């Protein structure tokens, strides 16, 4: 059985390890510090932990001020609130200020509860627009990790790179995709499985779906390349173009509105480098709805975000290109 682990727990643990090595690392929260598992950081470093309450725009502005004074703030709350309530502050207080050749302020926006898998909180709290919002703001990097190994490795990496980062974690536990030996680089995707008949590119919780789809297609004699595209911006254009040239088709999958999200980012690369057949799987431009934790798979199924739909999309591409 696949081991399931919690991204938020690993996030909190990793912050403490980084904080022990770097006294400039601080954590800012908005009354969700228990849920984001950042409170233990505050217990260990009380003078470097700031809970501003239910005031997300203030969260962003305070983080910007801390960064302006040389600190490395990790600002965290739920995805629906950041960027949901804070686009103006993110754009003008974090992304816009550029000095001494450095673009944007050194703020790390790490959120949880993204996508439909938030479940019971319903459509008002299921953030399905954040990739679209954040990737169009200049200087902001966008990351969507697939598992806890990715979370841990990326938090270490972004703590050492200047610039604004937005990283979205899942609320629910996720299966382990990567081994501890896997190396990560901002702007580079990872080939999880090679294949020649079609490419499946995914991010976040849909990476496991991509692997499951590839397994089922293999039983039918269809060889699929599977990409973990955890770095949405900057995106690995060379890896995408290579996949387009060598496999002749790409299916993308994301827990996000199919408009202007990850699939759109991939299609932008494809249309400008090597146009091929593509299919984009995601929320079809509608809001989600409430679902108990046990019903989240049914909610994803209702919106077409499943390994079965990925496999069927691969078959549809092949039927038009053979």
Secondary structure, 3 states (H helix, E strand, C coil): CCCEECHHHHHHHHHHHHHHHCCCEEEEECCCCCCCCCHHHHHHCHHHEEECCCCHHHHHHHHHHHHHCCCEEEEECECCCCCCCCHHHHHHHHHCCCECCECCCCCEEEEECECHHHCCCCCCCCECCHHHHHHCCCCCEEECCCCHHHHHHHHHHHHCCCCCEEEECCCCCEECCCCCCCCCCCCCCEEEECCCCEEEEECCCHHHHHHHHHHHHHCCCCCEEEEECCEEECCCHHHHHHHHHHHCEEEEEEEEECCCCHHHHHHHHHHHHCCCEEEEEEECCCCCCCCCHHHHHHHHHHCCCCHHHHHHHHHHHHHHHC
